[in-house]
Amino acid sequence: MILTIFGYPKTGKTLLFNLLTEKKEKVDKFSAPSGEFHKAIVDVPDPRLKKLADYFETPPVYAKIEFLDAGAISLGEVKNSTFIDLLRRADGLVHLVRGFGDEEIVHPQGAIDPLRDMAAMEDELKTTDFLTIDKRLERLAVDVRKMKAKELQEELELLQKLKAFLEAGKPLREYPLTEKEGALVRGFKFLSAKPLLNLINADETSMKSYAGLAAPAAHGKCTALFAGKIEAELLELAPEERPVFQAEYGLADYLYIRDEFIKTSYALLDLISFFTVGKDETKAWTLEKGASAFIASGKIHSDIQKGFIRAEVIPWQDFLACDGFARAKEKGLLRLEGKEYVVQDGEIVHFRFNT
């Protein structure tokens, strides 16, 4: 899974990258138009997996997230090709929004206004997609006249609908694509179709005033807040000292960004985790919510998917409560499921298959 961090200048993108990845990149090291960016692959923390690994006395193998820090882009410059490429390769976009005050850092638009900046960036993503569609339609119009191919006609009609949707001011993530339509346009990697997390970088004062802007994931979009500068300072302290200073900042209930960010991202991208366990390896796998056991088996190996017979399934907490598979089977908690079974978050799954 790839998450790309982007935004307007001086919003704290590299600071966020450092907090999420425990890196120490300098915030003024690069500029996005030069083609440079930061990249890191990190473990997805999961205390459930750790407990299972302890039971089997094996190291936990966590799921991974790749973070890209795409850097800053000036207002109206999302059309920069290098920048667009970094956004298109992402599974989800993280738009970092300025919500902190600082007299030494002048906002390009003057006043600090997260709502305005979120709307402006959304407009830029939609404009990029509109231009992509418009360019393709020009070519399709010529090709359809020459070849009269059914596939080209279907693509033409769908892109015309998507263009009208954008003209109505709506991002493509809200367009109800059918499975067939999704396959037709998958290669375009439309930016306004990608899941979008607007993350407001606030301070101790604005955290409270912008709290009402936070919104859970809906239609592939959500908004969250964090206090980047303060969090970086708190992480320099010993863990037992942090609550005292959080209270002084008025942030006694503050939740640190890394764990909260990953929870939010999984909810935004509609992802869950399932586990495979044993004496050799205890591992977490990422899966789309609603996916079948057959799809899950393919995450592990194509041979398992080809020879799929049954899936043995048990919630992780039931496994530990029963002290293993044998007692869980006696109590009827270890189930046999077929290809169509929908895997649930936190389940241990063992696949039976023909070789």
Secondary structure by P-SEA (a helix, b strand, c coil): cbbbbbbcccccaaaaaaaaccccccccccccccccbbbbbbbcccaaaaaaaaaaccccbbbbbbbbccccccccccccaaaaaaaaaccbbbbbbbcccccccccccccccaaaaaaaaaaaaaaaaaaaaaaaaaaaaaaaaccccaaaaaaaaaaaaaaaaaaaccccccccccaaaaaaccccccccccbbbbcccccccccccccccccccccccccccccaaaaaaaaaccccaaaaaaaaaccccccccaaaaaaaaaaaacccccccccccccbbbbbcccccaaaaaaaacaaaaaaccccccccaaaaaaaccaaaaaaaccccccccccccccbbbbbbbbcc
